[in-house]
Amino acid sequence: MANILIVDDDPDIVAALRIYLSSEDYGIRSASTGREALDALARGGVDLVLMDVMMPEMDGIEATARLREEYNIPVILLTAKSES
């Protein structure tokens, strides 16, 4: 079973993704900040990261850059940001 780390500060988005992905037999972990994501990665066992771009404390872009310094794990960036 592959383990996915969902990183998003919106608990409703995390809950929805958890429902969809766990029904496909993925192991799900979650973090609400970029710093929590890096801590979760340090504990190991993550195969894919779904990372929100806009988060407080450390945004998804910075967290991904720091992640890349140590890990070669696939990352999919999620965003609700739009251009006007």
N, C-alpha and C positions, 0 to 999 in steps of 0.2 A: 504494500500500500504506500502510495506517495503522500508526503506530508506537505501541506500548503500553509504558509504563514500569511494571514490577512492583516494588513497594517492600515488602519483607518480610525480617525477620531470620532466617527459617527457610528454609534452602536447599532442603529437600524441597518446600515449598510453591511456591517460585520455580520449581523444576524441573518440577513437575506443571503449573503454569500455563503455563510455556514450551512444554511438549509440546502441551497442548490448543490454545493460541492460535497457535502457529507452524503447526500443521496446517491452520489456517484462513487462512493466508497473511498473518498480521500480522507486522510487524517487532517484535522484542522486545528491550527493554533492561531492566536490573535494577539495583536499589540495595538495600542492606541497612539503611540508616538514613534518617531524614528529611533529615539534612544532605546525604547522598549524593544523595538525590532532588532536592533543590534545585540541587545542582551539575549533575546530569544535565539538568534543565530549562533551566538557563542555557546549555547547549550547543545547545539547540533541537532541533526535529524530533520532539517528542512530541505525540501527538494525544489520548491518554487515559492516566490514571494509575490503577492499581489499588494502593491504599494500605492496608497493615496498620495497625490502630489501636495495637496494643501492641508498641512497639519500644523498645530502649534508646537513650540519648542524646537523641533527639528523637522523641516519639511521633507517630503519624499525625495526630492532631488538631492539634497545634502545627504540624507540617509543612504540613498543608492550609491552616491560617490564614496561614502565611507565603507559601505558594504563591499564595494569593488576592490578596496585596498586589501581585503583579506579573503574574500570568497568568490567563487565562480559559479554562483547559483543564478538560474534564470529569474528575471524580475519583469513583471508586467506592471506598468504604471497606470493608475486609474485617476481620472480627474473629472470633476463636474464643472471645471472652469471653461468659460466660453469667451470668445472675442465679441466685442460690440461694434 
